[in-house]
């Protein structure tokens, strides 16, 4: 089965540059774990790339996704949003059939 890799928006890469992720030797790790109020939840953190990660890079900044999470994030868009309630990395996931109000938990 062919998995379409997620896309990362220029705005997300710009935010990584602003926080200096690459200068710290870190990448933005996006993972899917069991839990949350809808069955799965996104884990987003700065981390060191691992050997089996998919690396998505632009302008020296990198987003990494582990091989287990990749099928859950097929064709998703990783973006950065700044709103009145706060700023955060967000996932627009076409595979999610529903999500919670906070946007970090979803079901498939």
Secondary structure, DSSP 4 states (H G I P E B T S, - for coil): ---PPPEE-HHHHHHHHHHTTGGGT-EEEEEEEE-STTSEEEEEEEE---TT-EEEEETTEEEEE-HHHHGGGTT-EEEEEEETTEEEEEEE-TT-SEE-TTSSEEE-
